[in-house]
Amino acid sequence: MSIYVFDALGVLVGPVSLPEVPGLGFQLPSNAVELADLLPTPDPGNVWVLVNSTPVQLADHRGPVYSVTTGAAQEWSELGELPSEYTLLPCPGAYYVWSGSEWLLDAAAVAQAQCNALMSAANQVTAGMVNAYIAGLLDAADTATFKAYAAYQLALKKIDQQPGYPTNIVWPTSP
């Protein structure tokens, strides 16, 4: 006979030896069970658990898991297979999407982020120039700068129409 103790989830630990209490003998605690046979080592990633008084192996993914939609980490405390909305693989960073088996870089999201950053920088240069251009208040040098940035921003706006988008982009040169 083998004696195992179990926790609140029913995970079996052991076998254990119980001390003999003088005059009473061996006392089985309430969180212990006596099994006829010694349990083999569970498969990797599994633990032995009592289910309806029978030892069975269940997957043990307790610890950090990651949302496949956001990549956010959370602590998992249940036994059994993970629901499909979680993975054991941490998200490597921004712009990654879950493929069903691994995190893949979303090239379109990376390209869009770079395009947004370039557009923002161009907007900083031309801030306040639109109304001045419409009113005819810009001198020749400022008009040339404004038109060059307008052409640049238009090229950025059409970046997703390039044949190699999003993996092979020819970025326009900033004026």
RAMO-V913480 format. One line per field, one symbol per residue. ss: DSSP state (H for helix, E for strand, C for the rest). phi: phi as a letter, one per 40 degrees, with the letter a starting at -180 (. if undefined). burial: I if it has 24 or more other ideal C-beta (glycine too) atoms within 12 Angstrom, else O. Layout:
BEGIN
ss = ???
phi = ???
burial = ???
END
This chain:
BEGIN
ss = CEEEEECCCCEEEECCCCCEECCCEECCCCCEEEECCCCCCCCCCEEEEEECCEEEEEEECCEEEEECCCCCEEEECCECCCCCCEECCCCCCCCEEECCCCEEECHHHHHHHHHHHHHHHHHHHHCCHHHHHHCCCCCHHHHHHHHHHHHHHHHHHCHHHCCCCCCCCCCCCCC
phi = .bbbcbcccgccbicbbbcccdgbgcbcccbbbbbcbcccccddgbbcbcbfgbcbcbcbbchcbbcccbgccacbbbchcccccbbcccccicgbbcchaacbccccccccccccccccccccccdgcccccccgccccccccccccccccccccccdccccccbcbbcccccc
burial = OOIIIIOOOIIIOIOOOOOOOOOOOOOOOOOIIIIOOOIOOOOOOOIIIIOOOOIOIIIIIOOOIIIIOOIOOOOOOOIOOIOOOIIOOOIOOOOIIIOOOOIOOOOOOOIOOOIOOIIOOIOOOIOOIOOOOOOOOOOOOOOOOIOOIIOIIOIIOOIOOOOOOOOOIOOIOOO
END
